[in-house]
Amino acid sequence: MISQDSEAGSQQHPASMPSTISDWRRTPEIILANIFTKLPVLDRMRAAEVCREWKRASYHPLVWQSFDYGVTELYDLDTWEMPDLRISDSASDHQLYIKCVCDYGEVFSRVHIVLHNSRSFEVFNEVAEECENLRSVKIVRHELSLEFPESFSRLLLFFLTGNRLLEEISLEGITVFKERPTLPIPIGPAYAKTLKRLSFINSFRQNNMSPLMYLVNLQEFTISPELIRFGVLMHLAKASLHTLNLVAKPGMWEFDCKNLKDDQWKMITEASNCRLKINCYLIDTYECSGILLSAMPVVKLVVCRSMHFNYSLVVQMLQSYRTTLTTFIDFSLAEEVYKTEPDTAVDDSIITIVQSCPKLTTLTIKDCLHSSTVLLMAQLNTNLRDILIREDMVRYVLHIPETLVSLGEEMKSFTEQNYAKDKFEGAMSQLLQCKWHVLSKRDYHMILMSRYASFS
């Protein structure tokens, strides 16, 4: 039996006991604030209720620079399925979002809202009422079947005109003002000094685009190509526009660039003093033939779809961009590789693309390739350093295209000696002068999503 004295003597003084809570309480406020910025909105709100120190840290403006509602990952890498919109339907969570906007909306700097039901419109209504100091806003309509409330047009106009310091505006699937199709879009002279990045995807198809001519400091413009207007683009190119992103996504309209001709693209390029670069992002089902014209200064071509590319046609198409193209990405988010065995015709086409586009730095395709083809790619184009190959998309087989009859003996010998699996990665690392390896499915998709999710 332990005596009372010995038991008392065994107790440690509270000050000498290690305390996780005590340690957290001594954490500097700015460090806590930085940690809170990594949390989703609801978790940030709940963290403020843990203790007085956390509540005080939660009031730091840094914590509430960003507000995301309805934003989800592009792809679930555990189930290989498109994820559902991760927004709780509970009334308590909805009220917590509303409270967040009411309490902290005045310090929000960046807002990203996905509109998906009536409650999401309520959240946007609060954002429109409370936020007047935004620098960046993104509003996305989750499904085309979602109907806008009658008041949404007025609310959107009120919201945009109330935030005159915006540097970035992104609107997707916003088809308002349909009752007045010739009404000018609500973005114009008020943003002439501040707006640097603007994105319209499947939005404002019928509205007057002329107010965009006031955006003399616009540097990057993302748009569905059927919305392009020659006069507007010509004016922006003369001013400060240096990047044009053409994004083709499943939507309400056919997608093409037929409203601009080759000679007009030449005039636009010349007006920018050859500064303008075009990035094309094709999502899902669209073909390149109706989108790309030979006079367009295409720098990046990114294709995300499950359908097979006819690479012999791609070779012909990319000849027009041999002096500008730096990135060619053809990928699918499918778990399985498109073809389980390489097609020598695909290998030969990829070799031709690599040779004919000397500025190419980044490449991946969703078809299987021979390991010898990948080695040849790295040797034939010394600028090509970002080669993304999934582990199940390479077959360790020797294949040298007949078109490479003049291939030097040194290059041929190196390929023949290193195409086998046990030597392949080491040889690629030697050629690229950095550590290189084939990628797991997860790593491959994480890399592509981190780069291109904003356009997908």
Secondary structure as UniProt FT lines:
FT   HELIX           4..10
FT   HELIX           14..16
FT   HELIX           20..25
FT   HELIX           29..36
FT   TURN            37..38
FT   HELIX           41..47
FT   TURN            48..49
FT   HELIX           52..58
FT   HELIX           61..64
FT   STRAND          66..69
FT   TURN            77..80
FT   HELIX           91..104
FT   HELIX           105..107
FT   STRAND          110..115
FT   HELIX           118..130
FT   STRAND          136..141
FT   TURN            144..145
FT   TURN            150..151
FT   HELIX           152..161
FT   TURN            164..165
FT   STRAND          168..172
FT   TURN            178..179
FT   TURN            181..182
FT   HELIX           189..191
FT   TURN            192..194
FT   STRAND          197..201
FT   HELIX           210..214
FT   TURN            216..217
FT   STRAND          220..223
FT   HELIX           225..227
FT   HELIX           230..239
FT   STRAND          243..248
FT   TURN            258..259
FT   HELIX           262..271
FT   TURN            272..274
FT   STRAND          277..283
FT   TURN            284..285
FT   TURN            289..291
FT   TURN            294..295
FT   STRAND          298..304
FT   HELIX           311..318
FT   HELIX           319..321
FT   TURN            322..324
FT   STRAND          327..331
FT   HELIX           344..356
FT   TURN            358..359
FT   STRAND          362..364
FT   STRAND          369..370
FT   HELIX           371..380
FT   TURN            382..383
FT   STRAND          386..387
FT   HELIX           391..393
FT   STRAND          394..395
FT   HELIX           402..404
FT   TURN            405..406
FT   HELIX           409..418
FT   HELIX           421..432
FT   HELIX           441..452
FT   HELIX           453..455
//
